[in-house]
Amino acid sequence: MNGSDQRIRGFTLLELLVAIAIFSLLSAMAYTGVKSMLSSRDTVDDNMTRLAELQRTALSLGNDLRQSTRRGIRDEYGDSRSPMIGNSEASDVDGVRLELTRAGYPNPLGATRSNLQRVAYTIEDNTLYRLTWPNLDRAPDSLPHKARLLGGIDTLSLRFLDYDNNWHEQWPPFQSQTSLALPHAVEVTLELADWGDITRLYSLAGGS
């Protein structure tokens, strides 16, 4: 066969269009798969971050409640306050939900101060914060340190179990705000916008 009989055959227009269509389809499928994988990864990362916030909040509440002690304080106005004060009002009204005195205040520098600490949990704009004061009995200009714990809270509910196994919506259960009694246990329910209701029950070591 001589050179004049050879034919160099290229792709026809139809074949090129078919190839481009197949490539476009495969590219779209690959993009959809990658996008789905990245979206799933972002969802997992968001859930892990949310879970870490919840665990940190539960750990903070547990440590404070389990180390609560019967030491009242004087606030910045000079008024006496009970070792623990709590209420279960609806969280659409911002404000302190739980305030208590706890032991085990770390003192790594060996400063001359008590090992007790006054802490509080407050809601602002559907976000839970932990407040701490440098001194138990506050001066008029005492300002707390505020640390963010958890956002996206629709409702925070508290219940207090006394040693007669009666539940109360506030503590102290009576009008007196200077009672030195502590509850036997505290039930905390967080209603979250994304995860629904989460309830934890904390027993207290220093109850009365």
C-alpha positions in Angstrom: 0.0 0.0 0.0 1.5 3.3 -1.0 1.2 6.6 0.7 -1.4 7.9 -1.7 -3.9 5.3 -0.5 -3.5 6.1 3.2 -6.2 8.3 4.8 -5.7 10.3 8.0 -9.1 10.2 9.7 -9.9 12.9 12.4 -12.8 13.3 14.8 -16.1 14.4 13.3 -18.0 17.3 14.8 -20.6 14.9 16.1 -17.9 12.8 17.9 -16.4 16.0 19.4 -19.8 17.1 20.7 -20.5 13.7 22.2 -17.0 13.7 23.9 -17.6 17.2 25.3 -21.0 16.2 26.6 -19.6 13.2 28.3 -16.8 15.2 29.8 -19.2 17.9 31.0 -21.4 15.2 32.6 -18.5 13.6 34.4 -17.2 17.0 35.6 -20.7 17.9 37.0 -20.9 14.6 38.8 -17.4 15.0 40.2 -18.2 18.6 41.3 -21.4 17.5 43.0 -19.6 14.8 44.8 -16.8 17.1 46.0 -19.4 19.7 47.0 -21.4 17.2 49.0 -18.2 15.9 50.7 -17.2 19.4 51.7 -20.7 20.2 52.9 -20.7 17.1 55.0 -17.3 17.9 56.4 -18.5 21.4 57.3 -21.6 20.0 59.0 -19.4 17.5 61.0 -17.1 20.3 62.0 -20.0 22.5 63.1 -21.5 19.7 65.1 -18.2 18.9 66.8 -17.7 22.5 67.7 -21.3 22.6 69.1 -20.7 19.4 71.1 -17.4 20.8 72.5 -19.3 23.9 73.7 -22.0 21.8 75.3 -19.4 19.6 77.0 -17.5 22.7 78.3 -20.7 24.2 79.6 -21.8 20.9 81.3 -18.3 20.6 82.8 -18.3 24.1 84.1 -21.7 23.8 85.7 -20.8 20.4 87.2 -17.6 21.6 88.7 -19.2 24.7 90.2 -22.2 23.0 91.6 -20.3 20.0 93.1 -17.9 22.4 94.8 -20.6 24.8 96.1 -20.2 25.7 99.7 -22.3 27.4 102.4 -20.6 30.7 102.4 -22.8 33.7 101.9 -21.4 37.1 100.6 -22.1 40.8 100.7 -22.8 42.3 97.3 -21.7 45.6 95.9 -24.5 47.3 97.8 -23.5 45.8 101.1 -26.5 43.4 101.2 -26.2 39.8 102.4 -26.7 37.2 99.7 -27.2 33.4 100.2 -24.5 30.9 99.3 -26.7 29.9 96.3 -29.4 31.9 94.5 -31.2 30.5 91.6 -34.4 31.0 89.6 -36.0 29.5 86.6 -37.5 32.5 84.8 -38.0 32.4 81.1 -34.7 33.2 79.3 -36.2 35.7 77.0 -35.6 38.1 79.9 -31.8 38.5 80.2 -30.3 38.2 83.6 -28.5 36.0 86.2 -30.0 32.6 86.5 -27.7 31.0 89.0 -25.2 32.4 91.5 -23.2 30.5 94.1 -20.0 30.3 96.2 -17.6 27.5 95.3 -14.5 26.1 96.8 -11.4 25.1 94.9 -10.5 28.5 93.5 -7.0 27.9 91.9 -4.2 29.9 93.3 -1.1 29.0 91.2 0.8 32.2 92.3 0.2 31.7 96.0 -1.6 35.0 96.4 -3.0 36.0 99.8 -6.7 35.3 99.2 -9.4 32.8 99.9 -9.7 29.6 98.0 -13.5 30.3 97.7 -14.9 32.1 94.6 -18.2 33.6 93.7 -19.5 32.6 90.3 -22.7 33.2 88.4 -24.4 32.1 85.2 -26.2 34.7 83.2 -28.0 34.9 79.8 -27.6 37.8 77.4 -29.0 37.7 73.9 -29.7 33.9 74.1 -26.1 33.3 75.1 -24.9 31.8 78.4 -22.0 33.4 80.2 -20.1 32.5 83.3 -19.2 35.4 85.6 -16.5 35.3 88.3 -15.5 37.9 90.9 -11.9 38.4 92.3 -13.3 38.7 95.8 -16.2 37.1 97.7 -17.5 40.3 99.3 -17.7 42.9 96.6 -16.7 46.5 96.7 -19.0 49.0 95.1 -16.8 49.1 92.0 -16.4 45.3 91.7 -16.7 44.1 88.1 -16.9 40.4 87.2 -14.9 38.6 84.5 -17.3 37.3 81.8 -16.6 34.2 79.8 -18.9 33.0 77.0 -20.0 29.4 77.3 -22.9 28.6 74.9 -25.0 30.4 72.3 -28.3 29.6 70.7 -30.2 29.1 73.9 -34.0 29.5 73.7 -34.8 28.6 77.3 -32.8 27.8 80.5 -34.8 26.1 83.2 -33.6 25.2 86.7 -35.1 23.0 89.5 -33.7 22.6 93.0 -34.2 19.4 95.0 -34.2 19.8 98.8 -33.3 17.1 101.3 -37.0 16.3 101.8 -37.1 15.3 98.1 -39.2 18.3 97.1 -38.6 20.2 93.9 -38.4 24.0 93.8 -38.3 26.5 90.9 -36.1 28.9 92.8 -33.4 28.8 95.6 -33.7 29.5 98.4 -37.2 28.1 98.2 -38.6 30.8 100.5 -38.5 34.6 100.4 -35.5 34.8 102.6 -32.4 35.5 100.5 -29.9 34.9 103.3 -30.5 31.2 103.9 -27.3 29.2 104.3 -28.9 26.0 103.1 -27.9 24.3 99.8 -30.0 22.0 97.7 -29.4 18.3 97.5 -29.3 18.5 93.7 -29.9 20.9 90.8 -31.5 20.0 87.5 -30.5 22.2 84.5 -32.4 22.1 81.3 -31.2 23.9 78.2 -33.6 24.3 75.3 -31.4 24.8 72.2 -32.6 26.2 68.9 -30.7 23.4 67.0 -30.5 20.4 69.3 -33.7 20.7 71.4 -33.8 20.0 75.1 -30.8 18.8 77.0 -31.2 18.1 80.7 -28.5 17.3 83.3 -28.9 16.6 87.0 -26.0 17.6 89.3 -25.8 16.4 92.9 -24.1 18.7 95.5 -21.5 17.5 97.9 -22.0 20.4 100.4 -25.8 20.4 100.8 -27.4 21.2 104.1 
